[in-house]
């Protein structure tokens, strides 16, 4: 079960007992609704282990936040009370808000200067309209310059630090779109890092369409292990296994 996987991971945490208890409570609250949905019905061990890994990844970001993660621009620690910016497009790295604001503006200014020196180079002009995350180099437009401090899910501006919430969190449901093609939203409370895959059970067809089974929405592709049998363009049927 997913909850058992998280408990085993929590037991491996080596830290002050009081801090560990506080962190465990915070994480339990964040994961509660997600785990309740997962525990309503189990699928197969391999599928559920995939979802457990998604939760453990979020837990790693939570633990890093409690341990004062490092800003990769100034190399100083990020305290729970300091304003931050998160790379929401890709790596989910955290930076001090003033650091990323100066970084992004400097990148745009440098790119604009280079573009002005290369008037006949279209690629240089295009670069002038972008700045990148210091860690993963994912591109952002000038309109995406960090303007203020918000919680991870974006619902609250300038969230106040609460020792019983994850740092920089508003404590409300995340509700961001989850990875994949479904229309469901994240069931964790406002959290750092990427959202885990959708745990809801849906009726899913196998690759060839012969079978329908209950599968977790975030990982609902499977093979029924029968011969595919779909009609090919040549008129014959597919002899491969679904």
PyMOL commands that set and color helices and strands:
alter all, ss='L'
color gray80, all
select helices_A, chain A and resi 2-11+17-40+45-66+97-116+122-127+142-144+217-219
alter helices_A, ss='H'
color red, helices_A
select strands_A, chain A and resi 84-86+94-96+130-132+139-141+201-205+212-216
alter strands_A, ss='S'
color yellow, strands_A
deselect
rebuild
show_as cartoon
